[in-house]
Amino acid sequence: RFKVARETFNELAGIARSAPLAPHIDPDQIHTAAGNESITFRNGSRIVFAARERGAIRGFSKVRRLILDEAQILTEAAVSDLAPTMNQAHNPQMILMGTPPKPTDPSEVFTRLREDALSGVAEGTFYGEFSADRDADLDDRRAWAVANASLHTRTPEKAIVRLRKLLSDDDFRREALGIWDDTSTGGLIPLAPWGACADVKSQIVGAVALAVDVTPERTSG
C-alpha cells in the first residue's frame, strides 16, 4: 500500500540524514515526491519505495534486494511483476516479512514459501519464524516473549496487553503469538491407503470432470 511505503520512506529518510550516514548521501538526492520516493547514495546505489500492486515497479532492472512487507497479502500477480526486476542483478536477494495470514488473505505466495521451507524442498531459502507453541496459553507472558523478540525494547508489554483485550483469540494467535492456522484436515479415507492406490503409469483418456464441494461460508471444501 502507498501509505505503508510512505511511512517506511519517512523513517529511513530520517536515518539517512543522521550523522553516520549523512556523508554517504547527497541530501538533494532524497526525493520526497509522492510516488517517486527514493534515497540515492553517492556510490550510485538507490533505495526506491513503491506500493507493489498495480505494476508499480515494472520496468526496473538489476534490483539486487527486494524487501516486501506484509507478505501475508502478497498476491501472485504482484510477484509476477516483481520477480523479473531481479533477473539481471548479481546475487539478488528477496526478503519477505509478514504475520500468519487470515483465512481471507490472498496468502498463497507466503504460505507456499513457508511450506516449502518447512518440508525441506526449498533451495536457497532461509526461513525464520518467531512463534509460540501452537497450544500455548494466550495469557502466558512467557509465550508472548517467545513470539516477540522486541518485547520490552521496541514493543512494550502493555501493547500486547492491549491487543489481548481488543483482538479475538484467533486474531491474537496470529498477530501477537505468530501462530499459523492449522491447515491440516481430516478425511474420510486415511492418507496411507489413499496413497497406496496411486498408479504412476496411469494416463488420462477422454474427457475429465472434477467436482468440488464447498461449504456455504467457503471456509472449507
C-alpha positions in Angstrom: 0.0 0.0 0.0 1.2 3.5 -0.8 0.6 4.8 2.8 2.7 2.0 4.2 5.5 2.6 1.7 5.4 6.3 2.6 5.7 5.7 6.3 8.7 3.4 5.8 10.3 6.0 3.5 9.9 8.8 6.1 11.6 6.6 8.7 14.5 5.7 6.6 14.9 9.2 5.2 15.4 10.3 8.8 18.1 7.7 9.3 19.8 8.7 6.0 20.2 12.3 7.4 21.8 11.0 10.6 25.5 11.6 11.3 26.7 8.1 10.5 25.1 8.0 7.0 25.0 11.7 6.0 28.5 11.6 4.4 27.4 8.8 2.1 24.2 10.5 0.8 23.6 13.8 -1.0 20.7 15.4 0.8 19.5 16.8 -2.6 19.1 13.1 -3.7 16.5 12.3 -1.1 13.4 12.6 -3.3 10.1 13.0 -1.5 7.7 13.5 -4.4 4.6 11.3 -4.0 5.1 8.0 -5.8 8.8 8.7 -6.5 10.3 8.4 -3.1 13.9 7.4 -3.2 17.2 7.7 -1.4 20.4 7.8 -3.6 23.8 7.1 -2.2 27.0 8.8 -3.5 28.2 5.4 -4.9 25.1 5.3 -7.2 23.1 2.8 -5.2 19.4 3.7 -4.6 16.7 2.7 -2.3 13.3 3.0 -4.0 10.0 2.9 -2.3 6.8 1.9 -4.1 3.4 0.2 -3.5 3.9 -3.2 -5.0 0.4 -3.7 -6.5 -0.6 -2.5 -10.0 2.8 -2.9 -11.5 4.4 0.0 -9.6 8.0 -1.2 -10.3 7.6 -2.8 -13.7 10.4 -1.6 -15.9 13.0 -1.6 -13.1 16.1 -3.7 -13.7 19.0 -5.0 -11.7 17.1 -4.8 -8.5 19.5 -6.5 -6.1 17.5 -6.6 -3.0 13.7 -6.7 -2.9 12.1 -6.2 0.5 8.4 -7.0 0.7 6.5 -6.2 3.9 3.1 -7.6 4.8 3.9 -10.7 2.8 0.7 -12.4 4.0 -1.2 -10.3 1.5 1.4 -10.6 -1.3 -0.5 -11.7 -4.4 0.6 -13.9 -7.3 0.0 -11.0 -9.6 2.4 -8.8 -7.7 5.1 -11.4 -7.7 4.8 -11.8 -11.4 5.6 -8.1 -11.7 8.3 -8.0 -9.1 10.4 -11.1 -9.7 11.6 -10.2 -13.2 13.2 -7.0 -11.9 15.9 -9.1 -10.3 16.9 -11.1 -13.4 19.9 -9.0 -14.3 21.2 -8.4 -10.7 24.3 -10.1 -9.3 23.4 -12.4 -6.5 19.9 -10.9 -5.8 18.0 -11.4 -2.6 14.3 -11.2 -1.8 13.2 -10.7 1.7 9.5 -11.3 2.8 8.2 -10.3 6.1 4.7 -10.8 7.5 2.4 -12.3 10.1 0.4 -15.5 9.8 -2.4 -14.9 7.3 -6.1 -14.7 8.0 -8.3 -17.2 6.1 -9.5 -14.3 3.9 -6.0 -13.1 3.0 -4.5 -13.7 -0.5 -1.6 -15.6 1.1 -0.8 -18.3 -1.5 2.7 -17.0 -2.1 3.7 -16.6 1.6 2.0 -19.9 2.6 3.7 -21.8 -0.3 7.2 -20.5 0.6 6.7 -21.4 4.2 5.5 -24.9 3.4 8.5 -25.5 1.0 10.9 -24.3 3.7 9.5 -26.4 6.5 9.3 -29.5 4.2 12.9 -29.1 3.2 12.3 -28.9 -0.5 13.2 -25.2 -0.8 16.6 -24.3 -2.2 18.5 -21.0 -1.5 15.9 -20.1 1.2 16.3 -19.1 4.8 13.0 -19.2 6.8 12.8 -17.7 10.3 9.7 -17.7 12.4 9.0 -16.2 15.8 6.0 -18.0 17.2 4.7 -19.5 20.4 3.8 -23.2 20.7 0.5 -24.0 19.0 -1.1 -25.0 22.3 0.3 -22.0 24.3 -1.9 -20.3 26.8 -2.9 -17.0 25.2 -2.3 -15.2 28.6 1.1 -16.8 29.3 3.5 -13.8 29.1 6.4 -16.2 28.6 4.8 -17.2 25.3 4.5 -13.5 24.4 8.2 -13.2 24.9 9.0 -16.2 22.7 6.9 -14.8 19.8 8.0 -11.2 20.2 11.8 -10.6 20.0 11.2 -6.9 20.5 9.3 -7.3 23.7 10.4 -4.8 26.4 12.6 -2.9 23.8 10.6 -1.6 20.8 7.4 -3.3 21.9 6.2 -2.6 25.5 4.3 -5.3 27.3 1.3 -3.1 27.6 1.0 -3.1 23.8 0.5 -6.9 23.9 -2.0 -6.5 26.8 -3.9 -4.0 24.7 -4.0 -6.5 21.7 -5.2 -9.2 24.1 -8.2 -7.1 25.1 -9.1 -5.9 21.6 -8.5 -9.0 19.3 -10.4 -12.2 19.1 -8.5 -15.3 20.3 -7.8 -16.4 16.7 -6.5 -12.9 15.7 -4.4 -12.7 18.8 -2.8 -16.0 18.0 -1.8 -14.7 14.6 -0.9 -11.1 15.4 0.7 -11.5 18.8 1.9 -15.1 19.0 2.8 -15.7 15.4 0.8 -19.0 15.4 -0.3 -20.1 11.9 -3.8 -21.6 11.4 -3.8 -25.4 11.3 -4.1 -26.2 7.7 -4.2 -30.0 8.2 -7.6 -31.6 7.7 -9.1 -34.9 8.4 -10.6 -37.1 5.7 -12.9 -40.0 5.2 -10.1 -42.0 3.6 -6.8 -42.2 5.6 -3.8 -40.9 3.7 -1.8 -44.1 3.8 -4.3 -46.4 2.0 -5.2 -43.5 -0.4 -1.5 -43.1 -1.3 -1.1 -46.8 -1.8 -3.8 -46.7 -4.6 -1.6 -44.4 -6.8 -0.8 -45.7 -10.2 2.1 -43.8 -11.6 1.6 -45.3 -15.1 -2.0 -44.2 -15.4 -3.0 -41.8 -18.2 -6.0 -39.6 -18.8 -8.2 -40.9 -21.6 -11.1 -38.9 -22.8 -12.9 -36.0 -21.0 -12.3 -35.4 -17.3 -14.8 -33.9 -14.9 -13.9 -32.5 -11.5 -16.4 -31.8 -8.7 -15.6 -29.7 -5.6 -18.0 -29.5 -2.6 -17.6 -26.2 -0.6 -19.4 -25.1 2.5 -21.8 -22.0 2.0 -19.3 -20.0 4.1 -16.5 -21.1 1.8 -14.4 -21.9 4.9 -13.6 -25.5 3.8 -14.0 -27.7 0.8 
